[in-house]
């Protein structure tokens, strides 16, 4: 790390974080620890090899377990035992050719992933910030389509959990025509925004919009981390980017931009609280040391992996996948003297092989923001994983080739009283392979004048086979979930 980056980190440590509303108390903390040598996991460490420190003080390890996804098969019923990979394509600081190679590498990663891995795909643009294309799903065809196109499916389902039959068929042999050269060719195309060199020499007034772009990215990533906090699993945000120009963080050689530094700190604390890490893939190719300091910072401060000087993005992604394929999980009870808010974590290991690399969660928060009842990431997770909910649920039944959904409007009236409420009913039918084959959403406006429940009936026009129907009823912050197995029989032959 160079001298300028050390100044940056020192200034970062001295800026007070903005206070956020906290509502959920954290009592137990998991610390995944990954140890690799020559890009392969080190598997022979024991509990006695690890020392855990919280805020610089030794902390008892209450439980110790191994992590191993190398032979993962079907998704585990325990959602904590899964990897969640958010593939974040940075369109603001990335060259088009590098972006195309990143997309192809991501597709290969998804293709070779075990069924237990979940993928989400998102983009960051100057105009819209960070936007999800698909939420976390283990229907790898859905994630592959999103990585290939960086756009929503033509299926246009409410939660972006489906692709159309034609899109799914096309993924059998996807064709990417933007770049036909080998992965190790030099990048010679023009960047999508100003080059790092152009940004660093601009006058202050000209550089301000780019500073705000960096701030936008930091704030967007922090908001994503806050949403990830409600999900269980080993959470990785994989950022494909050239990285922001750290020259813009400085007003001069010794004074960083306080506003950007504060945004950096808030983002890192959001990832600590969510138990998520950022793995960064430097898509700028071989370049001088220091040009990718922003990417190094993302990974170092959250506990992720920073991959640089690697023109072959498939190899780079393989390093990330392999490094998290096996490791160790340390758990501890939050000490009584923990700080309110952000706390630091440090892991020390004895008997490390020479040259081994260690990565681990760098912090935690004693409180996290409560998740919103209408967050699509959470709703998609509930729907796919049959997570029980305490809110009012619709009733499902089927007979004579028809599906019947009854919405408990009278119970909603009793719950909300004279207050009017907008409710949303989302219905999904999945086939035996977990693919969404039918979906719908209906909005209901419920008032105290309602005198009967609402019943929705639809024909079950599906090919013969086994299906599962799942329904989410959302009203305010209340969520209700129900499911029913469906066995669609072939039509009876004519007499």
Legacy VTK file of the C-alpha trace (Angstrom):
# vtk DataFile Version 3.0
C-alpha trace
ASCII
DATASET POLYDATA
POINTS 495 float
0.000 0.000 0.000
1.505 3.366 -0.924
1.961 6.474 1.227
-1.034 8.292 -0.229
-3.351 5.392 0.562
-2.080 5.320 4.148
-2.972 9.000 4.500
-6.393 8.223 3.077
-7.024 5.425 5.603
-5.839 7.587 8.495
-8.214 10.378 7.489
-11.024 7.844 7.019
-10.573 6.584 10.571
-10.954 10.092 11.996
-14.283 11.014 10.427
-17.390 10.456 12.537
-20.103 8.329 10.941
-23.591 9.700 10.406
-26.120 8.149 12.727
-28.808 5.916 11.264
-31.978 4.649 12.844
-31.260 1.286 14.472
-33.899 -1.180 15.471
-32.623 -4.778 15.589
-30.214 -5.892 18.316
-27.481 -8.357 17.309
-26.486 -10.944 19.946
-24.458 -13.530 18.019
-21.944 -12.896 15.229
-20.632 -15.315 12.588
-17.140 -14.703 11.207
-16.359 -16.672 8.035
-12.582 -17.049 7.602
-11.014 -18.142 4.309
-7.403 -19.302 4.110
-5.855 -20.040 0.717
-2.444 -21.043 -0.565
-1.722 -20.846 -4.300
-5.436 -20.091 -4.793
-6.484 -23.329 -3.070
-8.207 -23.582 0.328
-6.157 -24.578 3.366
-8.321 -27.160 5.153
-6.251 -28.584 8.019
-6.508 -25.790 10.602
-8.108 -26.392 13.992
-9.937 -24.255 16.510
-6.747 -23.893 18.554
-5.031 -22.194 15.593
-7.413 -19.225 15.690
-7.416 -16.145 17.892
-10.360 -13.763 17.630
-10.221 -10.111 18.652
-13.078 -7.618 18.910
-12.051 -3.964 19.058
-8.504 -5.136 19.725
-9.419 -7.340 22.721
-9.289 -11.123 22.728
-12.750 -12.616 22.342
-13.749 -16.206 23.253
-14.763 -18.355 20.268
-18.124 -19.793 21.257
-18.362 -22.179 18.317
-16.125 -23.322 15.501
-17.111 -25.092 12.306
-15.757 -25.771 8.827
-17.207 -24.419 5.599
-17.108 -26.559 2.469
-18.957 -25.832 -0.760
-16.615 -27.889 -2.939
-19.023 -30.820 -3.080
-22.236 -28.865 -2.612
-25.245 -30.449 -4.205
-28.880 -29.453 -3.841
-29.653 -26.306 -1.831
-29.584 -26.864 1.922
-32.716 -26.358 3.974
-30.582 -24.141 6.215
-30.329 -20.800 4.420
-27.195 -19.968 6.399
-25.418 -22.729 4.451
-25.475 -21.096 1.031
-23.385 -18.631 -0.909
-25.051 -15.480 -2.223
-23.152 -13.846 -5.089
-24.289 -10.406 -6.238
-22.628 -9.717 -9.600
-22.274 -5.932 -9.782
-21.292 -4.522 -13.187
-19.911 -1.005 -12.843
-20.920 0.777 -16.047
-19.599 4.122 -14.843
-15.908 3.225 -14.575
-15.590 0.359 -17.043
-14.557 0.088 -20.682
-17.087 -1.579 -23.010
-14.725 -4.359 -24.081
-13.790 -5.138 -20.485
-17.482 -5.135 -19.586
-18.197 -7.698 -22.281
-15.427 -9.955 -21.024
-16.726 -9.589 -17.487
-20.193 -10.651 -18.644
-18.852 -13.744 -20.346
-16.786 -14.658 -17.287
-19.837 -14.219 -15.061
-21.865 -16.489 -17.327
-19.172 -19.174 -17.078
-19.124 -18.788 -13.301
-22.882 -19.301 -13.068
-22.785 -22.220 -15.489
-20.261 -24.137 -13.364
-21.736 -23.203 -9.984
-23.365 -25.853 -7.780
-27.162 -25.712 -7.393
-26.732 -24.453 -3.826
-25.262 -21.114 -5.022
-27.610 -18.163 -5.438
-26.904 -15.315 -7.865
-28.227 -11.798 -8.253
-27.212 -9.361 -10.999
-27.053 -5.572 -10.748
-25.545 -2.603 -12.561
-24.227 0.749 -11.450
-24.764 3.669 -13.829
-24.285 7.422 -13.393
-27.949 8.053 -14.132
-29.644 5.443 -11.924
-27.076 4.371 -9.364
-27.148 0.694 -8.392
-30.100 -1.212 -9.836
-30.942 -4.907 -9.474
-31.768 -6.764 -12.682
-32.665 -9.995 -10.882
-32.771 -10.767 -7.136
-30.941 -13.748 -5.646
-32.061 -16.919 -7.364
-30.770 -20.455 -7.739
-32.497 -20.731 -11.119
-29.185 -20.241 -12.868
-30.830 -19.656 -16.247
-32.437 -16.492 -14.864
-29.099 -15.223 -13.548
-27.284 -16.165 -16.759
-29.759 -14.242 -18.897
-29.346 -11.172 -16.678
-25.534 -11.369 -16.875
-25.673 -11.820 -20.643
-28.035 -8.958 -21.421
-27.727 -6.686 -18.363
-31.436 -6.081 -18.824
-34.739 -7.447 -17.574
-36.346 -10.491 -19.119
-39.219 -10.125 -21.546
-41.187 -12.241 -19.072
-41.736 -9.089 -16.943
-42.805 -11.013 -13.863
-43.346 -9.032 -10.631
-40.103 -10.136 -8.917
-37.872 -10.767 -11.971
-37.594 -14.466 -11.086
-38.529 -15.769 -14.523
-37.337 -15.817 -18.106
-39.516 -16.504 -21.107
-39.413 -19.964 -22.734
-37.629 -18.519 -25.782
-34.997 -16.837 -23.590
-34.425 -20.041 -21.653
-34.036 -22.014 -24.882
-31.546 -19.466 -26.240
-29.330 -19.928 -23.188
-28.549 -23.482 -24.235
-26.046 -22.028 -26.709
-25.641 -18.304 -25.929
-23.793 -16.181 -28.444
-21.850 -13.054 -27.498
-20.624 -11.157 -30.529
-19.161 -7.953 -29.097
-15.642 -9.345 -28.696
-14.095 -12.335 -30.442
-10.513 -11.846 -29.311
-8.839 -13.975 -26.621
-9.287 -12.942 -23.016
-5.646 -11.959 -22.624
-5.647 -9.297 -25.353
-4.901 -5.709 -24.374
-7.785 -3.288 -23.844
-7.651 -0.684 -26.600
-11.212 0.619 -26.740
-12.439 3.922 -25.317
-13.815 4.129 -21.773
-17.476 4.814 -21.132
-16.561 7.866 -19.011
-13.454 10.007 -18.685
-10.174 8.141 -18.271
-8.527 8.071 -14.855
-5.767 10.314 -16.229
-8.268 12.870 -17.523
-10.054 12.942 -14.194
-6.862 13.522 -12.220
-5.756 16.586 -14.182
-9.098 18.367 -14.419
-9.636 21.633 -12.600
-11.607 21.503 -9.368
-14.880 22.720 -10.845
-14.682 20.200 -13.672
-13.914 17.334 -11.293
-16.798 17.972 -8.941
-19.389 16.030 -10.999
-17.056 13.015 -10.988
-16.628 13.351 -7.240
-20.368 13.226 -6.893
-20.412 10.145 -9.124
-18.017 8.431 -6.714
-20.188 9.539 -3.801
-23.232 8.147 -5.593
-21.523 4.785 -5.986
-20.513 4.639 -2.342
-23.995 5.548 -1.163
-25.583 3.058 -3.586
-23.318 0.229 -2.446
-24.058 1.079 1.179
-27.802 0.944 0.506
-27.397 -2.477 -1.108
-25.470 -3.728 1.918
-28.315 -2.615 4.183
-30.732 -4.693 2.118
-28.453 -7.740 2.255
-28.609 -7.706 6.047
-32.038 -9.384 6.010
-30.758 -12.373 3.991
-29.000 -15.397 5.449
-25.913 -16.977 3.927
-22.337 -16.142 2.977
-22.806 -12.855 1.150
-20.391 -11.693 -1.558
-20.767 -8.606 -3.755
-18.531 -9.127 -6.802
-17.731 -5.753 -8.356
-16.447 -5.692 -11.937
-14.823 -2.285 -12.350
-11.743 -0.255 -13.169
-12.326 1.545 -9.866
-12.779 5.185 -9.037
-9.877 7.620 -9.278
-8.568 8.119 -5.733
-6.876 11.375 -6.829
-10.337 12.899 -6.562
-10.521 12.062 -2.879
-7.812 14.647 -2.179
-8.046 18.410 -2.226
-4.253 18.366 -1.867
-1.611 15.851 -0.878
-2.696 15.758 2.783
-6.354 16.767 2.940
-8.931 14.270 1.653
-12.393 15.247 0.529
-14.318 14.932 3.816
-17.619 14.258 2.076
-16.220 11.325 0.089
-14.389 9.935 3.105
-17.607 10.022 5.125
-19.421 8.155 2.349
-16.647 5.553 2.301
-16.943 5.041 6.036
-20.717 4.724 5.949
-20.510 2.168 3.133
-17.967 0.024 4.971
-20.016 0.089 8.168
-23.101 -0.967 6.214
-21.225 -4.022 4.924
-19.966 -4.819 8.433
-23.516 -4.719 9.778
-24.849 -6.875 6.933
-22.136 -9.531 7.305
-21.305 -9.083 3.620
-17.992 -8.575 1.825
-16.980 -6.943 -1.440
-14.798 -8.949 -3.815
-13.379 -6.707 -6.527
-12.268 -7.746 -9.998
-10.020 -5.101 -11.534
-11.051 -5.090 -15.195
-8.453 -2.476 -16.115
-5.866 -5.115 -16.957
-2.177 -4.714 -16.154
-1.526 -1.135 -15.086
0.644 0.801 -12.698
0.277 0.230 -8.956
-2.132 2.647 -7.315
-4.502 3.037 -10.268
-6.956 0.660 -8.615
-6.681 1.797 -4.998
-10.429 2.295 -4.752
-11.047 -1.374 -5.578
-8.362 -2.471 -3.131
-10.039 -0.386 -0.440
-13.470 -1.948 -1.026
-12.065 -5.451 -0.547
-9.648 -4.725 2.297
-12.124 -2.880 4.488
-14.978 -5.398 4.111
-12.895 -8.598 4.177
-13.237 -9.575 0.533
-10.757 -10.556 -2.161
-9.074 -8.055 -4.491
-8.032 -9.525 -7.845
-5.748 -7.367 -9.988
-3.320 -7.772 -12.907
-5.509 -10.495 -14.377
-6.650 -9.992 -17.964
-8.425 -13.346 -17.993
-11.579 -12.599 -16.041
-12.649 -16.246 -15.917
-9.460 -17.018 -14.014
-10.089 -14.029 -11.748
-13.605 -15.190 -10.919
-12.369 -18.701 -10.337
-10.061 -17.300 -7.652
-13.034 -15.730 -5.896
-15.121 -18.906 -6.119
-12.262 -21.146 -4.992
-11.269 -18.891 -2.107
-14.788 -19.089 -0.662
-15.319 -22.781 -1.410
-13.890 -23.917 1.920
-13.013 -22.189 5.140
-13.898 -21.835 8.788
-16.749 -20.264 10.707
-16.040 -18.657 14.058
-18.953 -17.586 16.207
-19.100 -15.424 19.287
-21.598 -13.751 21.560
-21.487 -9.973 21.401
-19.568 -8.817 24.490
-21.270 -6.590 27.027
-18.694 -3.853 26.414
-19.193 -3.772 22.651
-19.533 -0.344 21.095
-22.929 0.917 20.077
-22.857 0.606 16.311
-19.732 -0.468 14.437
-17.125 -2.788 15.990
-13.928 -4.171 14.475
-13.002 -7.839 14.081
-9.498 -9.246 13.741
-8.512 -12.876 13.248
-5.032 -14.196 13.923
-3.961 -17.700 12.881
-1.087 -19.889 14.020
0.550 -22.539 11.836
-0.171 -20.694 8.607
1.728 -22.004 5.591
4.208 -19.516 4.178
2.541 -17.356 1.516
-1.018 -18.128 2.649
-3.713 -15.501 2.150
-6.369 -14.861 4.816
-9.660 -13.010 4.437
-12.446 -12.566 6.968
-15.318 -10.337 7.991
-13.791 -7.110 9.304
-16.519 -5.832 11.574
-20.063 -6.034 12.883
-22.703 -3.714 14.276
-24.552 -4.197 17.538
-27.668 -2.935 15.783
-28.897 -3.188 12.213
-31.746 -1.496 10.411
-34.947 -3.501 10.310
-35.741 -4.790 6.832
-38.679 -3.304 4.997
-41.708 -5.490 4.430
-41.874 -4.458 0.783
-38.226 -5.069 -0.146
-38.278 -7.173 -3.326
-35.034 -8.945 -2.345
-36.616 -10.197 0.864
-39.912 -11.088 -0.794
-38.129 -13.072 -3.520
-36.174 -14.953 -0.847
-39.337 -15.764 1.097
-41.067 -16.986 -2.043
-38.260 -19.220 -3.278
-37.342 -20.714 0.094
-40.748 -21.149 1.724
-39.871 -18.893 4.662
-42.788 -18.778 7.125
-44.323 -15.365 7.794
-46.524 -14.036 10.575
-48.752 -11.790 8.462
-52.203 -12.613 7.144
-51.987 -15.148 4.319
-54.225 -15.980 1.378
-55.862 -19.407 1.147
-55.010 -21.681 -1.785
-57.009 -24.544 -3.242
-57.465 -26.235 -6.621
-60.098 -28.457 -8.169
-61.458 -29.346 -11.585
-58.523 -27.704 -13.342
-58.963 -24.367 -11.595
-56.882 -22.518 -9.016
-58.695 -20.644 -6.257
-57.053 -17.909 -4.147
-59.031 -16.319 -1.324
-57.745 -13.024 0.111
-58.760 -12.512 3.776
-60.106 -9.001 3.281
-62.298 -9.126 6.389
-59.288 -10.041 8.517
-57.358 -7.160 6.940
-60.194 -4.799 7.878
-60.103 -6.074 11.448
-56.322 -5.597 11.547
-56.154 -2.118 10.067
-59.497 -0.782 11.388
-60.703 2.399 9.720
-57.335 2.918 8.023
-57.375 2.193 4.292
-54.598 -0.042 3.045
-53.248 -1.096 -0.337
-52.517 -4.804 -0.542
-50.575 -6.695 -3.200
-51.169 -10.328 -4.077
-48.293 -12.080 -5.875
-48.776 -15.583 -7.257
-46.043 -17.807 -8.673
-46.171 -21.366 -9.960
-42.868 -23.255 -10.162
-42.243 -26.503 -12.010
-40.439 -29.490 -10.513
-37.083 -27.994 -11.578
-37.721 -24.739 -9.718
-38.413 -22.624 -12.816
-41.191 -20.033 -12.592
-43.715 -20.974 -15.275
-46.577 -18.721 -14.272
-46.822 -15.508 -12.315
-49.216 -12.677 -11.652
-49.701 -9.719 -9.331
-52.892 -7.984 -8.320
-53.380 -4.841 -6.248
-56.297 -4.505 -3.834
-57.502 -1.379 -2.079
-59.019 -2.412 1.241
-61.391 -0.117 3.160
-63.484 -0.566 6.268
-66.565 -0.768 4.025
-65.543 -4.244 2.758
-68.121 -6.932 3.587
-66.604 -10.058 2.025
-63.308 -11.694 1.188
-61.980 -11.436 -2.356
-61.735 -14.655 -4.357
-59.588 -14.989 -7.479
-60.064 -18.039 -9.701
-57.952 -18.934 -12.713
-57.759 -21.980 -14.978
-54.721 -24.225 -14.530
-53.598 -24.284 -18.144
-50.312 -26.075 -17.567
-48.746 -29.161 -19.122
-49.188 -32.328 -17.057
-46.687 -32.538 -14.216
-45.944 -31.625 -10.624
-45.881 -27.962 -9.614
-45.932 -25.825 -6.522
-47.992 -22.672 -6.208
-46.795 -19.935 -3.845
-48.599 -16.756 -2.861
-47.380 -13.647 -1.058
-49.912 -11.250 0.460
-48.401 -7.896 1.335
-50.342 -5.232 3.215
-48.332 -2.403 4.729
-45.360 -4.049 6.443
-47.336 -7.264 6.929
-46.347 -10.276 4.821
-48.255 -13.518 4.567
-47.018 -16.580 2.705
-48.751 -19.772 1.640
-47.979 -22.604 -0.736
-49.714 -25.636 -2.178
-48.510 -28.572 -4.271
-50.237 -29.031 -7.590
-50.438 -32.242 -9.616
-51.713 -31.437 -13.088
-53.045 -34.581 -14.736
-53.354 -35.110 -18.483
-56.897 -34.680 -19.785
-59.042 -37.771 -19.698
-59.416 -39.484 -23.096
-62.790 -39.016 -24.753
-65.320 -41.744 -24.187
LINES 1 496
495 0 1 2 3 4 5 6 7 8 9 10 11 12 13 14 15 16 17 18 19 20 21 22 23 24 25 26 27 28 29 30 31 32 33 34 35 36 37 38 39 40 41 42 43 44 45 46 47 48 49 50 51 52 53 54 55 56 57 58 59 60 61 62 63 64 65 66 67 68 69 70 71 72 73 74 75 76 77 78 79 80 81 82 83 84 85 86 87 88 89 90 91 92 93 94 95 96 97 98 99 100 101 102 103 104 105 106 107 108 109 110 111 112 113 114 115 116 117 118 119 120 121 122 123 124 125 126 127 128 129 130 131 132 133 134 135 136 137 138 139 140 141 142 143 144 145 146 147 148 149 150 151 152 153 154 155 156 157 158 159 160 161 162 163 164 165 166 167 168 169 170 171 172 173 174 175 176 177 178 179 180 181 182 183 184 185 186 187 188 189 190 191 192 193 194 195 196 197 198 199 200 201 202 203 204 205 206 207 208 209 210 211 212 213 214 215 216 217 218 219 220 221 222 223 224 225 226 227 228 229 230 231 232 233 234 235 236 237 238 239 240 241 242 243 244 245 246 247 248 249 250 251 252 253 254 255 256 257 258 259 260 261 262 263 264 265 266 267 268 269 270 271 272 273 274 275 276 277 278 279 280 281 282 283 284 285 286 287 288 289 290 291 292 293 294 295 296 297 298 299 300 301 302 303 304 305 306 307 308 309 310 311 312 313 314 315 316 317 318 319 320 321 322 323 324 325 326 327 328 329 330 331 332 333 334 335 336 337 338 339 340 341 342 343 344 345 346 347 348 349 350 351 352 353 354 355 356 357 358 359 360 361 362 363 364 365 366 367 368 369 370 371 372 373 374 375 376 377 378 379 380 381 382 383 384 385 386 387 388 389 390 391 392 393 394 395 396 397 398 399 400 401 402 403 404 405 406 407 408 409 410 411 412 413 414 415 416 417 418 419 420 421 422 423 424 425 426 427 428 429 430 431 432 433 434 435 436 437 438 439 440 441 442 443 444 445 446 447 448 449 450 451 452 453 454 455 456 457 458 459 460 461 462 463 464 465 466 467 468 469 470 471 472 473 474 475 476 477 478 479 480 481 482 483 484 485 486 487 488 489 490 491 492 493 494
